Amino acid sequence: MGGVDKAIHVKLADDNAELEPLAVAKILQKIVDQVKPDVILTGKQAIDDDSCATPQMLASLLNWPQGTFISELETKDGSASLSRETDAGIQQLDIKLPAVISCDLRLNEPRYAKLPEIMKAKKKPMEVIEVASLGLDLAPRLEVVEVADPPTRAAGQKVATVEDLVNKLKNEAKVI
């Protein structure tokens, strides 16, 4: 890849506003409608609330195919070949473009930009769009009702023999 040609900064009315995944997906949908990219490449999950929902919501809003948690990506002739890790092993997928693709940390090794590259990037255009100009309803739809610590568990016990373990599992825990 050759880098970025331009950037878009969607500016919120309040820099401290917290957006839910659906609101972020709606904002991105509006930007995608303007830019018309072939691929939307996102991270796997948000760092602020760990929600892991925006890419899937965006794909649904756009009615585009999606590849989630990918660790390998190759594009060719209007399609993408993806690899993703599952509990059963590596799953291979082929999807048509345009598509939304969320990345696992194994997709790429981070590279650090050199000073000349940073200086070139500063010269690239950055479009600023006020979120209000998009005409979206970004009202929160989720309410945190309660956050509580999990119940404390009883301390573990050491047993001297296998027979003691079997006896405790049978008579105290009643799991066998």
Phi, psi and chi 1 to 4 in degrees:
 res  aa     phi    psi   chi1   chi2   chi3   chi4
   1 MET       -  148.0  -70.8 -157.8 -165.5      -
   2 GLY   -96.7   -1.7      -      -      -      -
   3 GLY   113.5 -159.8      -      -      -      -
   4 VAL  -113.0  138.5  174.0      -      -      -
   5 ASP   -90.9  -32.5  -66.1  -37.2      -      -
   6 LYS  -158.7  167.5   76.3  173.6 -161.0  173.9
   7 ALA  -130.1  154.6      -      -      -      -
   8 ILE  -125.0  125.1  -61.6  173.1      -      -
   9 HIS  -109.2  115.0  175.7 -169.0      -      -
  10 VAL   -91.0  114.8  178.6      -      -      -
  11 LYS   -95.2  126.4 -172.2  149.6  178.0   54.6
  12 LEU   -82.9  154.4  -59.8  175.4      -      -
  13 ALA   -63.4  -33.9      -      -      -      -
  14 ASP  -125.8  118.0  175.2    6.9      -      -
  15 ASP   -62.9  -18.6  -72.2  -21.1      -      -
  16 ASN   -96.7    4.4  -64.8  -42.4      -      -
  17 ALA   -65.4  141.0      -      -      -      -
  18 GLU  -103.9  122.8  -69.3 -172.7   30.4      -
  19 LEU  -101.9  139.2  -66.9  178.4      -      -
  20 GLU   -80.7  160.9  -67.5  176.3   -6.4      -
  21 PRO   -54.3  -38.0  -26.4   33.6      -      -
  22 LEU   -65.1  -39.0 -179.6   58.1      -      -
  23 ALA   -64.1  -43.2      -      -      -      -
  24 VAL   -62.8  -42.4  174.9      -      -      -
  25 ALA   -62.6  -39.4      -      -      -      -
  26 LYS   -65.0  -41.2  -73.4  178.3  175.2 -178.8
  27 ILE   -62.4  -47.9  -67.9  168.3      -      -
  28 LEU   -62.3  -36.6  -68.1  172.9      -      -
  29 GLN   -58.8  -44.5  177.8 -169.9   21.3      -
  30 LYS   -62.4  -40.3  -71.3  -73.5 -169.7  176.6
  31 ILE   -67.6  -42.4  -58.4  -56.7      -      -
  32 VAL   -61.2  -39.7  167.7      -      -      -
  33 ASP   -60.2  -32.1  -71.2  -15.3      -      -
  34 GLN   -81.8  -44.8  -67.4  174.8   14.9      -
  35 VAL   -84.0  -33.7  177.0      -      -      -
  36 LYS    57.5   57.2  -53.2 -142.2 -179.2  -52.6
  37 PRO   -78.0  164.5   31.8  -36.4      -      -
  38 ASP   -85.6  -30.5  -69.2  -31.2      -      -
  39 VAL  -137.1  134.9  175.3      -      -      -
  40 ILE  -106.7  115.4  -52.9  -65.6      -      -
  41 LEU  -107.5  118.3 -159.9   57.9      -      -
  42 THR  -122.7  168.1   72.1      -      -      -
  43 GLY   -74.2  172.5      -      -      -      -
  44 LYS   -73.9  -43.2 -179.3  170.6  126.9  178.9
  45 GLN  -154.7  160.2   62.3 -159.2   70.3      -
  46 ALA   -73.3  146.1      -      -      -      -
  47 ILE   -86.1  -16.3   60.1  169.8      -      -
  48 ASP   -85.1  -42.5   50.2   -0.4      -      -
  49 ASP  -123.8    3.3   62.3    3.2      -      -
  50 ASP    59.8   30.4 -146.4   22.2      -      -
  51 SER   -78.4  -32.8   66.2      -      -      -
  52 CYS    59.1   42.0 -172.3      -      -      -
  53 ALA  -128.1  -25.1      -      -      -      -
  54 THR   -60.1  -46.1  -60.2      -      -      -
  55 PRO   -59.4  -41.6  -20.8   30.2      -      -
  56 GLN   -66.5  -40.8  -66.3   85.0  -20.4      -
  57 MET   -66.0  -40.5  -70.1  177.4  173.8      -
  58 LEU   -62.9  -45.4  176.7   59.6      -      -
  59 ALA   -59.3  -39.8      -      -      -      -
  60 SER   -66.4  -44.8  179.1      -      -      -
  61 LEU   -62.5  -36.3  -69.9  170.3      -      -
  62 LEU   -84.2  -15.1  -66.3  168.7      -      -
  63 ASN    60.0   42.3 -162.2   27.0      -      -
  64 TRP  -108.5  154.3  -75.5    9.1      -      -
  65 PRO   -67.3  160.6   17.1  -22.5      -      -
  66 GLN  -138.9  149.7   62.8  179.6  -51.6      -
  67 GLY  -125.0  124.3      -      -      -      -
  68 THR  -112.2  146.5   55.4      -      -      -
  69 PHE    56.5   42.9  -42.4  131.8      -      -
  70 ILE   -78.8  149.1   67.6  154.3      -      -
  71 SER  -116.2  -11.9   55.1      -      -      -
  72 GLU  -143.2  145.6  -69.4 -178.6   32.8      -
  73 LEU  -146.6  133.9  168.0   65.5      -      -
  74 GLU  -142.4  128.3 -175.1  176.8  -38.2      -
  75 THR  -109.2  143.6   59.1      -      -      -
  76 LYS  -165.5  130.5 -175.9  178.1 -179.9 -176.2
  77 ASP    51.8   47.8  -61.2  -31.0      -      -
  78 GLY    76.3   16.7      -      -      -      -
  79 SER  -142.4  168.2   67.1      -      -      -
  80 ALA  -129.9  134.9      -      -      -      -
  81 SER  -102.3  125.2  -63.7      -      -      -
  82 LEU  -122.8  150.8  -43.8  171.3      -      -
  83 SER  -124.0  137.9  -62.1      -      -      -
  84 ARG  -140.0  143.0   60.9 -169.2  -58.8 -101.0
  85 GLU   -84.9  131.8  -67.1 -177.6   26.1      -
  86 THR  -126.3  174.8   67.6      -      -      -
  87 ASP   -63.0  -26.7  -69.2  -20.3      -      -
  88 ALA   -89.6   -6.1      -      -      -      -
  89 GLY   132.9 -156.8      -      -      -      -
  90 ILE   -89.5  124.7  -56.1  -65.1      -      -
  91 GLN  -101.9  131.6 -177.7 -178.1   44.2      -
  92 GLN  -102.1  131.5  -55.7  -69.2  -29.6      -
  93 LEU  -130.5  146.0  -59.1  170.7      -      -
  94 ASP  -121.0  127.7  -71.2  -35.2      -      -
  95 ILE  -131.7  152.2   60.9  174.8      -      -
  96 LYS   -81.1  148.0  -63.0  -79.7 -175.3 -148.9
  97 LEU   -96.0  150.8  -60.9  179.2      -      -
  98 PRO   -73.7  153.8   26.0  -31.3      -      -
  99 ALA  -152.1  160.2      -      -      -      -
 100 VAL  -104.0  128.3  176.9      -      -      -
 101 ILE  -128.8  124.0  -61.9  171.8      -      -
 102 SER  -105.0  140.7   68.8      -      -      -
 103 CYS  -105.3  141.4  -52.9      -      -      -
 104 ASP   -87.8  162.0 -173.7   75.7      -      -
 105 LEU   -64.4  -18.2   61.0   91.7      -      -
 106 ARG   -82.0   -3.5  -69.6  166.2 -138.0   23.0
 107 LEU   -63.3  -36.5  178.9   64.0      -      -
 108 ASN  -153.0  148.2 -166.4   16.3      -      -
 109 GLU   -85.1  130.0  -74.0  -67.7  -41.2      -
 110 PRO   -61.0  142.4  -11.1   18.1      -      -
 111 ARG  -120.3  149.7   58.9 -171.6  177.9  126.2
 112 TYR  -104.8  126.8  -59.8   97.0      -      -
 113 ALA   -68.5  141.2      -      -      -      -
 114 LYS   -83.6  159.2  -63.1  175.6  178.9   77.3
 115 LEU   -54.3  -44.7 -176.4   58.9      -      -
 116 PRO   -61.1  -35.5  -22.6   30.6      -      -
 117 GLU   -67.5  -38.4  -66.5  169.0  -17.8      -
 118 ILE   -64.5  -41.6  -66.3  169.6      -      -
 119 MET   -65.6  -39.6  -61.9  -49.2  -70.1      -
 120 LYS   -63.8  -41.3  -81.1 -171.2 -144.9  174.9
 121 ALA   -63.2  -34.8      -      -      -      -
 122 LYS   -64.7  -23.4  -74.1 -175.7  175.2 -171.7
 123 LYS   -85.6  -11.1  -66.0  177.9 -177.0  174.2
 124 LYS   -71.5  148.1  -61.3  -71.6 -177.3  170.2
 125 PRO   -69.6  141.3   21.5  -28.4      -      -
 126 MET  -124.4  113.6  179.7  178.4  -50.2      -
 127 GLU   -84.8  132.6 -179.3 -179.5   -5.8      -
 128 VAL  -108.2  124.8  177.2      -      -      -
 129 ILE  -118.5  125.4  -62.0  173.4      -      -
 130 GLU   -74.7  129.3  -63.3  -67.9  -27.2      -
 131 VAL   -58.6  -32.1   75.3      -      -      -
 132 ALA   -62.5  -29.6      -      -      -      -
 133 SER   -70.5  -12.6   72.5      -      -      -
 134 LEU   -82.7  -13.9  -61.1  175.0      -      -
 135 GLY    65.3   40.9      -      -      -      -
 136 LEU  -107.3  150.9  -64.2  169.6      -      -
 137 ASP   -90.0  105.8  174.3   11.6      -      -
 138 LEU  -106.6   17.2  -56.3  177.4      -      -
 139 ALA   -60.4  140.6      -      -      -      -
 140 PRO   -61.8  141.6  -15.6   25.0      -      -
 141 ARG  -117.4   -6.2  -73.3  161.4  170.7   71.4
 142 LEU  -108.4  146.3  -56.5  175.1      -      -
 143 GLU  -129.5  124.6  176.7 -173.9   -8.1      -
 144 VAL   -78.8  114.8  176.7      -      -      -
 145 VAL   -84.5  -40.4  176.7      -      -      -
 146 GLU  -163.6  146.4 -179.6 -179.3    0.4      -
 147 VAL  -126.8  125.6  176.6      -      -      -
 148 ALA  -139.0  150.6      -      -      -      -
 149 ASP   -69.4  149.0  -70.9  -28.7      -      -
 150 PRO   -67.0  154.8   19.5  -26.2      -      -
 151 PRO   -62.2  145.4   14.3  -20.2      -      -
 152 THR   -72.2  145.1   56.5      -      -      -
 153 ARG  -101.2  155.4  -62.6 -174.5  -23.9 -176.9
 154 ALA   -67.2  150.9      -      -      -      -
 155 ALA   -64.3  148.5      -      -      -      -
 156 GLY   -69.0  164.5      -      -      -      -
 157 GLN  -126.5  142.6  -61.8  176.6    6.8      -
 158 LYS   -94.2  141.0  -71.2 -174.2  178.7 -176.8
 159 VAL  -120.4  150.2  -68.3      -      -      -
 160 ALA   -85.0  -32.5      -      -      -      -
 161 THR  -135.9  166.9   66.2      -      -      -
 162 VAL   -64.4  -37.0  171.4      -      -      -
 163 GLU   -61.6  -40.9  -68.9   79.2   19.4      -
 164 ASP   -62.4  -40.8  -71.0  -16.4      -      -
 165 LEU   -63.1  -47.8  174.1   61.9      -      -
 166 VAL   -62.5  -41.0  170.4      -      -      -
 167 ASN   -61.7  -45.2 -177.7   39.8      -      -
 168 LYS   -66.1  -41.9  -74.2 -170.6  176.6  -71.4
 169 LEU   -64.1  -36.4  -69.0  172.7      -      -
 170 LYS   -77.3  -47.5 -149.2 -178.0 -108.6 -173.5
 171 ASN   -95.2  -34.3  -60.1  -39.9      -      -
 172 GLU   -95.4  -51.7  -68.5  178.6   25.4      -
 173 ALA   -81.6  -24.4      -      -      -      -
 174 LYS    53.4   46.9  -60.3 -170.8 -173.8  -45.2
 175 VAL  -106.8  -10.7  -66.6      -      -      -
 176 ILE  -132.8      -   58.4  171.7      -      -
